[in-house]
């Protein structure tokens, strides 16, 4: 026995030592994979040397003789700083991730092959003129120069997967736009759930459960009464004319909201050539500035909330007449998988749309997509007419694009292909083969737009884009008006003297109008415990700021989550409710205020009141908060629940390496605040994780564009061993901004660095 004991000790110790040695090797290799900003390299086909100056945040200023040299250099930089992000992006778009990580990615690869996004990216190439194609090829050449010439190990993700990236192509850059379009388009993947809810509850109750907000805050009619513009899901934008600013020139603010992760979506860069200056946000893998300014104009984007997708239920005859092709998905650690991709007259058959075969109709399925060309030309626009000419080619996804120029003009234009549906169709449930399909798209000349409105203001916070008189259906339902109301309040505070600091304050504003409306209703609950009474008192004294350090937001959101459960679980049944459950403020406000029949638990004989529903929800919320944060109500904190996980796409899945790749951070804000802190609510271990928000913020000063302000959720580098992996994260959370240096003297001599690329 003693011999066995010593053998086990020896074996365990040996494993620990081996693990420590492997960890040390991995750590050293990771540190070696971080390139130096002070360096030089050869870059084939440059027409002249290129100097890249880095500020202390790792943000580059590329000084090149030509834009083609600048694109080539930007490709080199993106590969140097974000190689794994680029590699995973193009493979997700092509349906080839299983080649690296194995069978867990098979469902996603299958979906991408059925959607054919990479085939669309390849088709875009033939539509480009020679100049644009050569510029995008120069970018790809810059990426490939880094792949062949790098003097450091590839980042840790490649070392873990023992994988070497293939050469970069122009189609690899273009597929980013197709993935983004899919993310910003709606809402084929919700239609089956909507139909199921209607079947379960009837149309009237289902619409109460999912309020349409078609009569909410107004937007843009012919007179542009309030200047409010809408977008899908969550983004903010406003542009003010010089009559409303202290400087006398426009200010344009934009904070697009996407899923939060690390590294984030955006890579900031300044490009300077004799003919063009570009400053703002690029996307790793794409040479074009997506958001920013060019020294003459500034632009920002929000999504139009347009429903540009439908599904159609197929029968065996329509399936058998579909055009088919076989695609092979290579699976690491497994055998290849062969799938049949079916193309019907309506669109591809998508297996993830449900058990009954359905085809997906989408404006994004056209082989003549020219959004990349539109952005390429937008980067070069010098005035409003150039802006419109560029955007005339922007066909997908539907977007609101905001505009300001140094001459004092402001504007906004809705772009993209919006389907014209047959009368009676609202796009919310699957169509049948007997339904009339789409009747073309809305003519571009009839898409909404504004130029120099009399009130000197255009803004949005997710409210409806058009009035009921607009002749085309953009979407059947729109988000609630809470953030729009708060934005209206804040902008009214500075009617003629708005400054950059005011826009900073608005972008980081955490006051919830939804809470202002709901808390007075919640206070009707009858507390059954001392804890519940103390929690209600904190709500009574609250100023509705979703501050991460305070208890009241935690009580409010926990109670809201439980109120929804008390109101709707009995009507839906447990299984359907768990699929639906979210902390839904607009449904709760409607139910408590206008349709109180939801308060009755239909599973019991007595008719329950809304006071009963609220009291039950309060008890449940207090119980859960006590379990999670202790019995002292005053010690509860919203930030303990509301943490942005900031997960690394790969390392978060590897035991022991999540601590290296993930950078969780407690945040303020919530679902309905301008400082958007979107969480899902419902069930689960972390229902209030901050999973969606403004990963990038920008405020453009048209009186001096070099004075523009930015914030970034994370850092410039995708390498977790880099100092610039997450160095901007706390400043982003705490509302601190920075400038992208515009002059040589703006780049610190100490802490700054120079990378010289030579032909």
N, C-alpha and C positions, 0 to 999 in steps of 0.2 A: 504493500500500500504506500509505504514511504517513497519507493521508487516511482510509482505512478504519480504521486503528488509532485515530486520534483520535476518529472517529465512535463506535467501540465504547466507548472510554473515556468519552466524553460521555454515551452512552446508559446505560452502567452506573452512572455517577455520578448521572445524573438519576433512575434507578430507586431508588438508595440514598437520595437526598434525598427523593424522593416517599414511600418507605417510612418514612423517619424522621419526615416530616411527618404521615403517617397514624397512625403509632404515637403521636406526641405528641398528636394530636387525640383518639385513643382514650383515652389516659391521662388527659387533662384531663376528658374526658366521664365516664370512670370515677370519678374523684375527685369530680366534681360530683354523681354519682348517690348518694353516701352521705349520708343524712339526718342532721340534727343531733338529738341527744337533748334538748338545750335548745331547746324550740320550743313553739309553740301551733298549734292547728288547730280548725276547725269540723267538727263531726260531726253530721249530721242526725239528728233524732229522739231525741237524748239527753234524759233527763228532768232531768238536772242535770250540772254540770261534773264531769269525771273527771280526777284527777291520776295520772300515771304516773311513778313515781320509778325511775330506773335506778341500779344500783350500778356499780362500776368495771368489771364484766365485761359490762355491757349487759343484765343480767337485770332485767326490769321488775317492779315492784309496782304493780298496778292498783287504785286506790282509787275505788270507784264507789258510787252510792246504791243501785243495783239490780243483780242479776245480768244482766239484759238489757242494761243500759248497759255492764257489764263485758265481755259477749260482743261487743258492737258495737266496743268499744275493742280487744279482742284481735284481732278481724278486721283492724282498721286496722294494728295492730302486725305481725301476720303478713305482711300485704301489704307493709308498709314494709321488713321485714327478710328475707323469704324468697319474694319474688314469683315468681322463676323456678322455684324448687323446687315451689311450688304449681301453677304453670302446667303444668310437665312432668308432675306427678303426675296431675292431672285428665285431661290429654290421653292419657297412657299408659293410664289406666283406661278411657277412652272409645274407645281405638283411633284417635286423631287426631294422633299425633306426626308422621306423614308430611306433614301439612299445613305443618309448620314446617321440618323438616330433610330432607324428600324420601324417595326410594325406599329408603334403607337401613333405614327403620323399617317398611317394608311387612310383613315377617313378623310383627313384634310387633303391629302394628295388626290384622292378620288374626286372630291368636290372640285378642286382646281382643274383637274383634267376635264370634268364635265362642263365647267364654265368656260374653259378655253381662253383664259386671260392671256397666257403667254402667246398663243396664236394671234390674238388681237394685237399684242405689242409688236410682233413681227410684221403684221400687216400695215402698221402705221408707218413703217420705214419707207414704203414705196410712195407715200403721200407727201413726204418731205422734199423741199427743194435741196439742191446740192450743198448750198452754204450751211444750212442747218444740219444736214446729215454729216457733213465733215466736222462741224463743231462737236456734235455728239460723239463722233468717232474719235476725235482728239481726246475727249474726256476718257473714253474707254482705253485709249492708248496710254493715258497717264496712269490709270488703274493697273494696267498690265505691266507698265514699267516698274511699279512698286512690287508687283508679284514676282518679277524676275530679278530685281536688283536689291531687294531689301537685305539689310545687313544684320537684322535682328530676327530671333525666332518669331514665328507667327503667334498671334495671341493665344491665350490659354485654351480657348474653345477648340482651336484646331489641334492643339497638343492632346487634349482629352479625347477627342474623336479620332485622332490619328488620320486626319483628312487634309488633303492639299487642294486649294481652290483651283477651278478651271479658269481659263482666260475670260475676261469680261467682254461683253458684247453690247451694242447699242440697245438691242431688245431687252437686255437685263435692266437697263436704265428705264426703259419705257414701261415695263411691267409694274413699276412702283405706282404709276398713275392709275393703272387698272385696279390694283389692290385698293388704293385710296378711294377710287370711285365706288367699288363694291362696299366699302365701309360706310360711305356717306350716302348711299342710295337706300331707298325703302320701297316697299316693305314685304317682299315676297316671303320671307321666312317667318312672318308673324300671321300670315293670312289663315293658316290652318288652325292656329290657336284661337283667333278671333271667331272663326266659323264654329269651333267647338263651344266657345262661350255663348254664342247666340243660340246654338242648339240646346244648351243646358238651361239658359236663363230666359230666352226670348230676346228679341232685338232691343226692346225698350230698356230692360234691366241691364243688358250687356253694355248699352251705350252709357248708362249711368255709371257702370263700373269703369268704363274707359271714356271719360268726358271728352267731347269733341272740340270744345273751345272755338267753334266756328263763328261765334258771335262775341268773342272776347275783344281785347284791345285792338283797335283798328290799325291800320298799317298805312298802306299807301293806296289812296284812291287818286283821282285825277288832280285833286287839290293838295295831295300829300298833307292831310290835316295835321298829323303829328310827327311825321318823318320816321315812323317806326318800321323797321325792316325785320323780317324773321329769318330763322335758319333752323336746320334740323338738329334736334337733340340738345346741343349746348355749345354755343360760342357767343362772344360779345364783340360788337364793333360800334364805333361811333366816329363821326367826322363832323367837325365844327368849322364854319367859315371864319374869316378874320374878324367879322363883326362881333363874334362871340368870344374872342380870345384876347388876352392881354397883349400879345405880340402884334396883333393885327393881321396875322397870317393863319392859315388853317392848322388844326391839330387833328391827326387821325390816330385812333387807338384801336387795337385789335388783339384779342386773345383767343385764338382757336382752341377748342377743347377736344381732346382725343384721349384714348386710354393711356394711363400713366404707367411707364416702365422705365428701366434704365439699361442701356442708354436710351434716351428719349428719341422722338421722331426727328428732331431738328438739329442741324449743325450750322452754326453761325459763321459767316464769312464776309469780308469786304474784298471786292475786286476792283482794281484801278487799272485802266488802260487809257491811252490818249483819247479814245473815242467814247468810252463808256465807263461809268462807275456804278457798281451794284453793291448794296449793303443789305443784309438781313438774313433770312432763314433759307438754307438749302436742306435737302433731304439726302442722307447718305445713299449714294448710288445714282444720284441725279445731278446733272451739271447746272440746271436752271435754278435761279432764285425763285422760290415759290411765293414768298412773302417778303416785302421790303420796300426799298426805294432805289432810285437810280440817279439821284441828284436833281432830277426835274419833277418827278411825280413819286408819290408813295401809294401803295395799295395794300389792302387786306381782304380777307375772305371769310365768309360764313356760308353754311350750307342752307339751301332754300327750303328745306323740309318738304321737298317735292316727292310724291310717290311715283317713282319711275319704273316700278316693277309690278308685275302681276303673275299669278300662276293659273294654269288651266289644267283641269283634270282630264286625263286621257283614257281612251278605251283601247281594247286590244287591236282594233283596226288601225287606229292612229299610231300605235306603237309599232305595228308590223310594217307600216309604210315609212317609218323614219329612216333617214340615212345613218348608217352605223360605221364606226371605225373601232379597231382594237388598239388599245394603248397598254403598254407594259410599264408597270411600276416596279422598279428594282428596290428590294428591301434588304437593308443591312441585317445580317445575322439570320436571313430567311430566304425562301425561294421567291423568285419574281412573281408578281401578281398581274394577271391579264384582265383588263376590264373592257366592257363594251360601252362606248360613248354613243348615245343616240341623239340625233338632231332632227327635230320635227319642224313643220312649217311655222310653228309658233316660237320655237326656241329649243334649247337643249333640255333633255330629261334630267332632272336633278333628284337623286335618290334621297337627299336629306330633307326634302319637302314633305315627307310622310310616306306611309305604307302604300297608299294609293298612288299610282304613277302620275306625276305632274310635270309639265313643261314650264319653264320660266321665261316670261316675256320681260325684256329689259331694254331700255334705250341704249344701254351700254354695250349691247351685243353687236353693234354695227362694226364692220371692218374698216370704216372710214373715220375712225376717231382722230381728231386733230387738236385735242386739248394741249398736248405738248407743244405743238406749233404755236398755239395761241399764247401760252406762257412765254415761250421763246421771244415772240414779238412784243408781248407786254413788257418784258425786261427792257426793251428798247424804245418804248413809247415816250414821247416828250410832251404830249398834250392830250386833251380829252378826245379829239378825233382819232389820234393814234391809238388811244386806249380802246375806243369802240371798234376800230378796224381790227385790232388784234383779237378782241374778244368775240368778234363775229365768227371766228373759227372754233370757239370753245363749245363743244357739243356734249360733254359728259365729264363729270357729274354736274347736276344743276347747282349753281353757286350764286351767291350775292357777292359781287366784287366791289369794294369801296375804293374811292379815288380822292386824292387831293393833289394840288400842284403848287409850285412856288409862286405862280402868278395869282394865287388866291382862289382858285376854283375848287369846288367839291362836287362829288357825284357818286352814283352807285348804279350798277347795271346787273340785272339778273341774266345769267347765261345758262346754256344747256338745252337739251332736248326734253320738253315736257309733253307727255302723251295726251292725246285728245281721246277721252273715253266716250263710249256710247251713252246716250241718256239713260239714267237709272243705274249706271255702274259707278260705284264709289271706290273701287280698288281695295276694299278691306277684306274680301273673302275670295277664295278661288273661283275662277270662272268655269263654266261647263263648255263642252264642245258646241252647245247650241247658242251660247252667248255671242254677241257681236264683238269682235276684237277691236283693237284701237283704230281710230280714224286719222292716222298721221300724227304729227307733232305740232305744237303751238308755233305759229310763224315767229321768227326772231324779232320782227318789228313790233309784235304785240306782247313781248316780254316786258315786265315792269322795269322802269329805270328812272333816275332823277339826275338833274344837273342844276346846280346853284339854286336850291329851293329858297323861297323868300324868307323862311324862318332860320336859314343858315345852319340847319341841323339835319343829319340823317343818322339814325341809330337803331339798334336792335338788341333784343335779349331773349330771343326765342318765341316771340309772339307772332301772331298770324300775319302773313305778308300782304294780303289783299282783302278788300271788302267783299261782301256778298254779291256786289254788282259785277265783279270781274267775270268775264264770260267763260273762263276755263277752270276746271277743277284741278288745283295744284295738289291738294291732299284732302282727305276727308276729315282728319282730326289734327289738331295742333296742340303743342304744349301749353301749359297754364301760363298766366300773365304775371306771375309773382316777380320774376326778375325784371321784367319790363317796367313794372310800376316803380321798383326801387331805382332803376336807372333813370327813369323820368324824374324822380325826386332829387337824385344827386346832381343831375345835369342842370336842374332848375336853380341850384344853389349858386351857380356862376353864369348868369345869363349874358354877361358882356365882358367878363375878365377871366375866362378860363385859362389855367396854366397847366404845364406838364404835370406838376405836383397834384393837381386836382384829378387828372386822369389816372395817375398812380393810385390815389386814394380810392377812386371808383373801382378800378380793376381788382383791388384787394379788399373791397367792402364785404363784410360778413353778416350784415343785417338781413334777416329773413322776413319778407312780407308774408309768406305762408304761415310762419309762426305767429306773426301779429294777428292773423285772422283766426288761427286755430286755438291758440292758448286760451282766449276768453271762453271758448266752448269747452276746452279741457277742464277749466276751473269749475265747471258744474259737477265734476265727479265728487263723490262722497268718500273721503279717505276712511279706511278701516283700521289703519295702524298709525302709530306715531311717525314712522318713517314716511308713510304716504302723505300725511299732513305736512311734514317738513318739505317734502318734494313739491307739493302744490304751492307752498309759500314761496319757494325759490322761483317757481314759474310766475307767480303773481308779481314778484319784484324784478323780473327779468326785463332787460332792454332789447331782447330778441337778437342780440349779437351771438353768432355761432362761434364763440371764442373757445379755442381748444383747452384753455385752462379753467373753464367754468363748468359747473355742474348742471345748470339749467338746460343747455343744449342737449346734454346726454339724457336728461329726463324727458324732454320734449320728443326727441327722435325715438327713444325706446317706447314711449307711450303711443306715439303715432303708429309705430310698427304694430303694436298690440291692438290698437283700435281697429286697424284694418282687419286683423285676424278675427276679432269679435264680430265685426260687421259682416264679413263676407264668407267666412269658412263654412258656416251652416248652409248658405245658399249654394255654394260651389261643391261642397263635399271635400273631404280632406285631401284626396289625391289631386284633384284639379286645382284646389286652392294652393297647394304647395308649389305648383308650377307657376301660379300667378303672383304669389305673395311678394309684395314690396311695400315700402313705407310711402304710401301714395297720398300726398297732401290734397290734391284736387278732388279725388274721389271722396276722401274723408270730409272735406268741407261741403261738398254737394250732399252727401248722405246725412250729415248731422244738421245741415241747415235747410235743405229743401225736400229730401225724400227720406224721412226718418223711419220708414218701414224697414230699412236695413238694420236698425237697432234691435229689432225683434229676432230672437233665436228661434227659427222655425222648427227646430227639433224638439221644442218643449211646448207644453200646453199654454202656460201663461204668455201674455204679450209683454215682452220686456221693453223698458223705456231706454232712451238714449242716456239718461243718467246711470242706469244699470250698466249699459255697455261701457261707458267711460270709467265707471268705478271698477269694473272688472279689468279693464285694460290697465288702469293705474296700478292695481294690485300686482298684476303680472309684470309690469315694467319695473316696479320697485323690487320685486323678488329677484328678477334677473340681474338688475344692477347691483343688488346686495351680494349675490353670488359672485359676480365678476369683480367688483371693486370694493367690497367690504360694507359694513353696516353703517358707517358714518356718511350720511347723505352729503354733507358739506365737502367731503373729500373726493366725491365723484368728479371725474373730468371727462369732457367730451373727447379730448385728444387721446385718452386711453382706448377709446372705441374707434375714433376717426383717425386712422393712421394710413398714410399712403404707403403701400408695401414696397413700391419701387423695386419690383422683382427683375432680375436678370433672366432673359428668355431661356437660357440653357442652364446656367449655374444654379438657379433656384431649384432645379430638378435633381441635382447631384448632392447626396448626403455629405455634409461637411463643408461643401463649397458655397452653400447658400449664404453663409455668413460673409463670404468674400464678395459675392456678386450682388446681393440684395442690400439696399440702403433704406430701410423703413424710416419714416419720419412722421411725427404727429402734426396734424394740420388743423387749421380753423376752416370755417365755411361749411356749406352743406348743399343739399340738392337744389335749393332755390335761392342761393345767394349769388351775387355777382362774382365773388371769389368762389368759383364753382368747386364744390367738394363732393362730387357725385358718389353715392354709394348705392348698393342694391337693396338693402333692407332684407326682409324676409327671414328665412331660417339660416342656420349655419353657425360656424364658430365665430366668424367675423363679419356679421351682416352689414356693419357700417364702415368697412374699409373704404378709403378714398381711392377709388379705382379709375376715375375719369375726371379730367379737369384741364386747366390751362397750362400745358407743358411749355408754352412759349407766350410771352407777353411783349408787346411793342407799342410805343407811343412815338409817333413821328412828328417832329417839329418842322413845319414847312417854312418857318422864318430862318432856320439854320438846321439843315438836315443832319449835320454832324453832331448836333445836340440831342438827337433822338435817343430814347431810352429803351432798354431791353431787360428781360429776365428769362432764365432758362431753368427748367426743372431737371437738374443733373449736372452735366458738364459736357465738354467738347469731346472727350475721349470715350470710346467704348471699352477700353482696357481697364479692368478693375484694379490693376497695379499702378495706374497712372495717377498723378496728382490732380489731373483734370477730369477724373471719372465722375466725381460727385461734388466738386468744390463749389458749385453754384447753387446747390440744393437748398441749404438753409437760407441763403439770401432770397431765393425764390419763395420759400415758405413764409418768410418774415416781411415780404414786400419791399425788399431793397433791389434797386435797379442799377444798371451800368450803361456806359456808352461804348459803342464799338469805335475804336480810335479812327479818326479821319485824317490826321496829319502825322508826319513823322515825329513831331515833338510830343504828340499824345501818347506814343508808345514808350513806356519807361525804359530808360537805358539800363537800369538794374532790375532784373526780373524778366524783362523782355528778351526776345531771342530772334535770331535770323537763320532761316533756311534758304540757301542759294541753290537754285536749279540751273544747270548749265546745259547747252546743247551737247 
